[in-house]
Amino acid sequence: MTKVMWRGLAAAIAVAGALTACSGGGGSTPTTPTTPTSPTNPTTPTTPTSTATITIGADGRVSPSSVTITPGGRVTMINNHTRAHDMSSDPHPEHTQCPEINQIGFLSPGQSRTSGNFNTPRTCGFHDHNEPDTTGLQGRIIIQ
């Protein structure tokens, strides 16, 4: 019977040693987790400014399609396309979302015009009234 006791005791010690080794309880210091970083999203609007310029390029597309301005700011649109464009506020055909955009209106090739002051923080969509479904002539003005 003594042999059985010794074997049982040896087995208990072996199990206890294995559990201690697996528990990670040996004098290591826990590390502090770091905050992950992410790359800058190129479509994220930039820091707001009081003015912004949107150009209708030779390809007939607005660039940039999104600008961010501060309350009270204004946006200038320049038409560098060979065709005229009638820039209006969303939604089409009411143009009521941001009437400040409607002050830009009809732009002949080579012409530019500045909007009214955007005083209320919000997002304003715009488009060409004569081509409301052309995504290249759609964009947004973020007031924040």
Protein Blocks (a to p, Z undefined) as FASTA:
>chain_A
ZZmmmmmmmmmmmmmmmmmmmnopacbdcdddddddddddfkbccdddfbdcddddfkop
acdfbdcddehiacddddfbfbdcdddddddfklpmbmmlmmnmpadehiacdddddfbg
cddddddfklmmlmklgccdddZZ
